[in-house]
Amino acid sequence: QVFLFNCNCHSFAQVIAQLLKAVPGMTPALAEELAWRVHTNGLAEVYRGGFEECERVARILGEIGLIVQVH
C-alpha cells in the first residue's frame, strides 16, 4: 500500500498531476477525490499492489516533495 499524507505545501493541481503521473490507471476524477481525501483526513491510501510497484509509485509521488509511506 502507498499512503499519501497532507502537507499543505502543494496545490491540488500539483497533487492531482503527480497522482496521474505515478499511479497506474489513475483518472482525473479519482485523483481529485484522493487529493480531497488527503486534505480532509490527513492521509489516504492512493495505491495498492506489489512491493516493487508500490516503491515505484511512492518514488514518483515523492519527486515533487509529497510525503508518502509504503506499507
Secondary structure, DSSP 8 states (H G I E B T S, - for coil): -EEEE--SSS-HHHHHHHHHHHSTT--HHHHHHHHHHHHHHSEEEEE---HHHHHHHHHHHHTTT-EEEE-
